[in-house]
Amino acid sequence: MKTLLKNMMLTLLALGIGQAAWADSVPDFKKMLQAAEQGNADAQFNLGLMYANGQGVRQDDAQAVQWYRKAAEQEYADAQYALGGMYDQGQGVHQDYAQAVQWFRKAAEQGIAQAQYNLGVMYKKGQGVRQDHAQAVQWYRKAAEQGIANAQYNLGVMYVEGQGVRQDYVQAVQWFRKAAEQGNVEAQHNLGAVYANGQGVRRDHKIAKEWFGKACDNGLQQSCDAYRTLD
């Protein structure tokens, strides 16, 4: 089963700030800069966002990195996450997975769910850190418990494959269901598969078709094919 890759598009929306709302109230750049230069971590982070997204200022990833770093060094968790993303993607800095791991970890330890998920992915893939499935499971679980659908799906995959945990289809079904109910198409497909095969649940082709149908409606061709096999 395919493990979803981390989505590190550092948009305002991903950081919990609505694009439209932000555009309607772009902070005054001079005031923001003055506060940032005086060491205000909120202002430093927001200035980083402005540069990253070209809001009220010309888009400049290098400047975004500079201001994210200043806030991150003051233990500002969202800035640590954002800075990790810049290193992960090589935006405004040379791509450096080890640095990405460092900053994701700092944010993750402060409870930033997306940073926890990204750290899990990096442990799973061995990017910037030695591959460690048990650590991947640990961080996926933390993010999954905070409702991150991709983490819930990936945790389910780890239970299916017995990577970092003992193989357990009952647990896999639990996490696939949580992700599927949030619209994760891979989880919807996998939930259909476990019902079709009776893995972790009683075999039930009617329920299997329901989940394959949802995944098919969401554009996953293999789910459309699986749906037809149950007709």
Secondary structure, DSSP 4 states (H G I P E B T S, - for coil): -PPPPP-----TGGGT--HHHHHHTPPPHHHHHHHHHTT-HHHHHHHHHHHHHTSSS---HHHHHHHHHHHHTTT-HHHHHHHHHHHHHTSSS---HHHHHHHHHHHHHTT-HHHHHHHHHHHHHTSSS---HHHHHHHHHHHHHTT-HHHHHHHHHHHHHTSSS---HHHHHHHHHHHHHTT-HHHHHHHHHHHHHTSSS---HHHHHHHHHHHHHTT-HHHHHHHHHT-
